[in-house]
Amino acid sequence: MGSKKWKIIIAVAIIVVIVIILAIVLALVLRKKEGEQEKQGKQEKTVPGPTEFIVPPLPTGAPAGADGPYTHGVVAADAAPCSIVGRDILKKNGSAVDSAIAALFCIGIINMHSAGIGGGGFMTVYNRSLGLAKVYDFREVAPGNASANMYVNSSLNSKLGASATGVPGEVSGYLAAWKAHGRLPWKDVVQPAIDLAKNGFRFGHAAHYAASRNSTLAAIKKDPGLSELLLDSKGNLKELGAVLEMPKLGRTLERIRDDPSSFYTGELAQDIVKDIRDGGGIITLEDLKNYRTVVRTPLTVKMDDYTLYTNPPPGSGAVLSLIMNIVKGYNMTAADRKDINSTVLTYHRIVEAFKFAYAYRALLGDEDFWDVEEVVMNYFWFNQTLTKAVEEPRFHHQLLPNFLRIERVRPISLAVQEGLKKLGHNITEFSSAVVQAAATSPDDAVKLRQPEPPSFVALQNGYVAPIQICDSSVKATKQVQANMSSGDNKVIFEGEPKHRERSTKRRMIIILVLVVLVVVAIIITLAIVFTRDRDSEPDVPTSQPILPPPTAPPGADGPYKHAVVASDAGPCSEIGRDILKRGGTAMDSAVAALFCIGVYNMHSAGVGGGGFMVVYKKGTRSVEVIDFREEAPGKANKTMYVGGKLDSRIGGAAAGVPGEVKGFYEAWKKYGGNILWKDLVQPSIDMARDGFPFGPSAYYAATRSSVKPRLKADPGLRELLFNEDGELKKLGEILYMPKFARTLERIRDNPEDFYFGELARDVVQDIKDGGGIFTRDDLKNYKVKFRKPMEGKFGEYSWYSTPPPGSGVVLSFILNILKGYNMKPWDRHGIKNSTLTYHRIVEAFKFAYAYRALLGDQDFANVTEIVKNMTDADFAESIRQQIWDNQTFSDYKHYGDFYHNSSHQGTSHLSVIAENGDAVSATTTINLFFGSRYRSTRTGIIYNNEMDDFSTPGKKNAYGVEPSESNMIVPGKRPQSSTAPSLFLDKNGTARLVIGASGGTKITTAISLVMMNYLWFNRTLSQAVVDPRLHHQLMPMYIRIDKDFQMPLAIQEGLQRLGHNVRNISGYAVVQAAATNDDGTLTGKSDPRKSGWAAGCEDTDEVWEPQRNKNNIEYHPISFCVYR
């Protein structure tokens, strides 16, 4: 085997040498041919030809001070009128994206030769308040009927006519960015371009120069549409400065203004497809309907104190990133350009970086991306002003052809050129049309420093621009192609590279790629040869990339100075915090975080479920409960599950009418509104579409032996959670929910659609497909109920929670029984005291769960008397007298009547305290893990199985106990819930503790234990949540101790001596709590049992944000939080 290997190695080496020699010879031949062509061209041509570079005179007359500095905002575009349009949008208090979109629509008019709604592009957006950057990729895509060889031996043209057109993405991209970041109405950002198109504008220098080129003008004359726009009655090109009018495009923009989706799905889409067909193209209505803007994570490069954000492939941000990463290792400063020698060395290093970058660039694609990197280096490393950085002389090297191009208009000094020649560089001159528009904040204004969000530099299509409005002095510089009649831009023009240069470059790139492919193939062959004899090793398939599950950042629990959010999913706590940072109310924050939980912890909650909120308004000292619990459909009846024809746990028949969307929307209308509804839903849309790691809690739920087979049997859940080989995806593997993202977009655009519109039809069809019975009338008739809370006094605190069908009354009963013992911190000191304390707590649990079975929906069952008893101090005292300190009882009758307790493990809780002292305690659920184990393949919604929370006649539990009459199924009735979101206020009206939990029947016991730990036993909030817990619900007759957070064995043995049956079992309740400390700071704690973490705000600043005033949106300066 060894000799055979060496023969193969020698053969491969010979092949490599031959391939390399052939490539070198071919490259030399092509280079020599190119040189002969250039020499011949110089001898024959005495006047500029159609492919020669033309440099018109540089216009002058930019208004004084056009570069700034400005105090509030700046726009730098390649068309002066469009910079002004963008500026005017900022003056109307538009967002940076509003300004950008308005200016870009304008550019599609003024510089129609460069851009427009028939094209596409990229947009890098930075949100300063969140410290986050996104790239919107709305690049054109190949039509569905396209193929790799469609232009081979074909009448189709890849450069001219409609057959050269990809599916346009510009309108989709602008709309996606505006929905996520816009502030002004859509129509206001489109209207300026409509006015320009209909009223007319000057034929500018850039467009006139492009149209006057011989090859371009000939094509214009052949096209009726362009001839109509650009030629006069004699067939000649209109003069520079002539007024152009585009009434047809103006009417098209009006249709986009009124309904941007019509470009892809409406009558306008049909017109576009007809346009393409008339021009010989192949785009169809399906191509337009299927177009999607892709929101990507930007590439980032750290540059000392700055961070560069740029677009990933198919953009060329990777090329820029590679250049900057190579060059930043030299630690360049202003000293590296102080004299001729240092400048030569610096430029040499930069050129070499260019050459390496363009070698790898060939593997990414052929995107136009020249010279921007020099501007960035000039500004950040060489300590130049932005103006000087943009206007600096430039050079370019792209490896093939192998010479250094020096800009002809602003050439590098001859001494520097000579120094570069001595280092072996071949230098030629060129004229550059590469233009930059840039904006930045000077050091004496907005300081770009850590640990605050880093400075943002977005590079795309030749732009370097922050997308966010600055709140202090800003400088701006423009070097642009533009209409010069207004006289406020500077311009440099370049023709396109000669055709023979491009052809040679393409050949050289092909050769290079072939060499690389041959070498790679050889390496793979060698690897196979050297590993073939390892027969004893198994063939293990390579797994997909897996991200480590996110963990709590240091200091996540606080303390915070201004606001805090605690949810059972860390990324969702951060989303809620970010809403508070933008000036959102506690409810704004809660809604955004809860939508996120429905994505990240989809096994626990979501729009297919319901829940409760307890809302506190500090300004009015008012507390209200919002009940959006699921309810029984109109066709439901108490015997529907008798006989087993319908399943109360699995499939569409198990689903109650969902209340979550309506609950969130009604809550937001009453208690939110500082942040627009669409902005609360958008983060969850982004998460669902862009992907997120399969988190520990969802993964644990999916791996349970009772759950996993059901998930695999359901097509929708199998599609989401299983790989093609039928194996459950791994912990940390990225999950994508594009169908659910589209559903959330419909909810974002119109939340009422879930109950009254097309989405309602889809939801009803989902349920029918799953064997369910609820109808459109059930959705239309669903009502959110605003209820008076349960309340009580516990020492110096006032307590508030949910009335029936919530379990606040059960929690109240437990606390009323135990507060009679006047418990103090020493009641948990030592084994003896701790054992007695836990014994009393367990006995209170058992009594509470005996009476819990008597509860039901107060709108249907007469629960007034039982609620009165369970909240009465004297009744609690009578129960306390039945608790013996020296023993427990195993006879159920000692504790009263009892009925079936449902046991669901799903559910999610969130606690929020906002900067103004308002608070929200919210618990949402789909009941069991993954609800009914039914996920729609149409909408991506996972539906609840809350119908299992009702009682069914003759359906006994495992202990043969009869069901509860007060919780029988009635149409429109809401089943009894274990949830008990709660809050505690002190005498000053401060929310001292906001708390709730998930975990089925263990919810109320967990809340009571954490509350006692924190308020009675003097534990910190973190300790109170993390401490070991126990649970007893009367049936079954044993104490359940959390196996993963074990209670000391000595205490367990002490409880056993009192007659308790003790079992250590996995499965737990998960508590989220937020608290106001004695010093006024805030603490949040998300239970580590579900791997969540809290997030909060430390400092404050001021920002303009939308506020609702009746039916209108007004903008006011308000305080907002900045994450420390």
Secondary structure, 3 states (H helix, E strand, C coil): CHHHHHHHHHHHHHHHHHHHHHHHHHHHHHHHHHHHHHHHHHHHCCCCCCCCCCCCCCCCCCCCCCCCCECCCCCCCCCHHHHHHHHHHHHCCCCHHHHHHHHHHHHHHHCCCCCCCCCCCEEEEEECCCCEEEEEECCCECCCCCCCCCCCCCCCCCCCCHHHCCECCHHHHHHHHHHHHCCCCHHHHHHHHHHHHHHCEECCHHHHHHHHCHHHHHHHHHCHHHHHHHECCCCCECCCCCEECCHHHHHHHHHHHHCCCHHHHCHHHHHHHHHHHHCCCCCCHHHHHHCCCEEECCEEEEECCEEEEECCCCCCHHHHHHHHHHHHCCCCCHHHHCCHHHHHHHHHHHHHHHHHHHHHHCCCCCCCCCCHHHHHHHHHCCCCCHHHHHHCCCEECCCCCCCEEEECCCCCCHHHHHHHHHCCCCEEEECCCCCEEEEECCCCCCCCCCCCCCCCCEEECCEEECCCCCCCCEEEEEECCCCHHHCCCCCCCCCCCCHHHHHHHHHHHHHHHHHHHHHHHHHHHHHHHHHCCCCCCCCCCCCCCECCCCCCCCCCCCCECCEEEEECCHHHHHHHHHHHHCCCCHHHHHHHHHHHHHHHCCCCCCCCCEEEEEEEECCCCEEEEEEECCECCCCCCCCCCCCCCCCCCCCHHHCCECCHHHHHHHHHHHHCCCCCHHHHHHHHHHHHHHCEECCHHHHHHHHCCCCHHHHHHCHHHHHHHECCCCCECCCCEEECCHHHHHHHHHHHHCCCHHHHCHHHHHHHHHHHHCCCCCCHHHHHHCCCEEECCEEEEECCEEEEECCCCCCHHHHHHHHHHHHCCCCCHHHHCCHHHHHHHHHHHHHHHHHHHHHHCCCCCCCCCCCHHHHHHHCCHHHHHHHHCCCCCCCCCCCHHHHCCCCCCCCCCCCEEEEEECCCCCEEEEEEECCCCCCCCCECCCCCCECCCHHHHCECCCCCCCCCCCCCHHHECCCCCCCCCCCCCEEEECCCCCEEEEEEEECHHHHHHHHHHHHHHHHCCCCCHHHHHHCCCEECCCCCCCEEEECCCCCCHHHHHHHHHCCCCEEEECCCCEEEEEEECCCCCEEEEECHHHCCCEEEECEEEEEEEEEEECCEEEEEEEEEEECC
